[in-house]
Amino acid sequence: MKNLKNIATAIIAVVLFSTSAAAQTVKTVAANEPLTVKYIGNEEDYLYFQVEINAGNNFSLLKINDKAEGELYSQSWKSSSKFQTFKIEKKDGQELNFKLLSGNKVYNKSFSATTSLIEKTIVNENDVVVL
């Protein structure tokens, strides 16, 4: 009976650990993906994105669009790779689209940003002794 409890406990532990390991799995991007966009953080009123382009020797065009504001950036070039950091003004409910046209293919990466204010309430207790 004791062995049966130990086996049941071991099976439950294995199931729990395998579930938590699966939840921590990170999605990897294929090495041949020509457009990589990473959100690297925000500071005050700006969002920062790191863009890496590996388009071979094709003519390439990068466009950054905001759903509400329209086109924010557009540049074309003919080189094998490009690495650039973009600073974009932060707005609530913002939807950004990074589009790379390389050769006859189109690659898109989209981001949505929502700003919220965290309210923090602090209550202090003060004791007053009257003599």
Secondary structure, 3 states (H helix, E strand, C coil): CHHHHHHHHHHHHHHHHHHHHHHCCCCCCCCCCCEEEEEEEEECCEEEEEEEEECCCCCEEEEEEECCCEEEEEEEECCCEEEEEEEEECCCCEEEEEEEEECCEEEEEEEEECCCCCCCCCCCCCCCCCC
